[in-house]
Amino acid sequence: MSLPVAPSVQKLLFEREGTSTCVPEAVEGLGPAAPARVLTDEEIAAFRRDGAVLLRGVLDEQWVRFLQAFFLDVTKRRNVWDVLYSRMVGNFYSAQKSVLLYQTSRCGQQIGQLSPTSSMAASLLDSKEVRAIEPNIALLSFGAAGDSGHTAWHRDDLYIAMRRKIDDRGASGVRFWIPLLPFTHEEFQFKILNDSVDAREERQRHGLEIFGTDFGHHDDVMARGADVLRRHTIAVDTFRPGDVYAFATDTAHFARALNCTVNNCPRFVLSYAGDNAVYESRKLTSLLPVNDNQTDGAPLRGTQFPKLYPRTD
């Protein structure tokens, strides 16, 4: 899939040599897959109320295997931009990050068209159409035991080239945090702040608003408001393949690798935009000017935001 950049730039930075398909033809012929179970009304309501929901057992064993193959396709076949991105953006996190997954991986294109995650995003966002947005990330921790690579409390929407079209219409996008092997909170911590109206207003009253990645601000809010943040934190003790942790693109979260020496805590973060998303030019998602074909305040379009749901052949 071509990107709106010069062919020479795409070849130099983004070509993923040796990338291969991962979904068998027989499965591909069945069309887009459904989740292993239907999302409940309570789960959808929780996402829209709190900005996050843990979806247990929504991916079956077959699709876990396909996602694992997708992960290997992008982490074993690194392109130049993967290396630069990991060293410029992800170095503090002690992790390899691979981005532009749908555009650079043959397996990724199949996952985008066929994975049940696209229809799940449509349900959570109440959207007729869903597009892939950056950053879609494959994460592989390589820190030693106790190395504790971590983020600050942060929000991703400041780095995603879109915004809500209507503020009270609901989230413009959703991110799916997907573990590919089992690990526990003793190996890896992933926490989300409840983003309900009440929780957000309480943090505002205490001056505990979370913005982009700022470690100084993180230390400050933890020192001043640890009790409030603890009450608002939605944490997971055990991570299992088949589970998906869904959170809105403007929901604050925190991640820390504590001891990933056994299996490197492999996980995906797949990102989707819904009907309430419009382009915002002030944000550079991939650190490269690849959005010259977008218009401020207009719906997302183009190959850098490929439409995944409903599928169009």
C-alpha positions, 0 to 999 in steps of 0.5 A: 500500500503506497503512502502520500510520500515520494516513492524514494522516501517510502522505499528508504524508510518504510519498505518491509522486505520479506513481509508475507501473508498470515491469513490462509486463503480459506479463512480470507474467503470467509470475509471479515471475522466476527468477535469470539463473542458479542460485545455486551450492552454493559461493555459498550456503555462502560466504554462510552461512560468511562472511556475504557473497558476490558473485553475478556475473551473476544478473540478466539484462538485462531485470531490470536495465532494470526495476530501473533504471526502479524507481530512476528512479520513486523518485528522480525522484518524491521524497516528503517523507520521502525528503528528510528521511531523506536530510538527517537520515541520509544527508547525511554520505554525499553521497547521496539516499536513498529508503526504504519503496520497496515501500510507496510505489512502484507499480513497487516493488510489482511488483519486490517480487512479481516480482523474482528477488531474493526467491527468491535471498534465500530460497535464501541464508537457507534460508527458506520465507518472505521479507519485505521489511524496511527500510531498502530504499534507492535511493542516488544520489551527488551529491558532487563529485569527491574529495568522498569521502562515506562511512560508517564501518565499521558493521553494519545490524542495530542499525537494523533492527527484528528479531533472530535467533530462534536465534543459531546458526541463521544470518542473520535477514536479507540485504541485496542491494547492486545496481549499476545502471550500471558503475563501478569501485573508483576511483569507488566503494568498497564493502567487507565484513568477512568474518564467519566464526567465525574472523574474528569471534573474531580481531577480538574478541581484538584489540578490533576489534568493529564496531557501529553507525555511529560515526566515532570508533570507525571511526577507532580500530579503523582505527588499532589494527587496520588489518592485521587489518581489511585481511586480513578485507576482501572488496572488489570492483574492478568493479561491473557491472549484473547483479551482486548483492553479498549480505551478512547484516544483521549483517555489517560493511561500509563504503562511500565515494563517491570520484568519482561525477560521471559517472553518480552511481554509482546502486545499490539496497540491497534488504533481506529477512528470513527464517524466523530473524527475529523482531521487536525493539522496541528498534530504530527502523528508519525513525525513525518509530513505525510498528510498533505492530502488532508483538510482541516475539519474534514473526515479522514481519507487517503491511504494513511487512514485506510478504511477497514470497516465496512470492508470494500474490495 
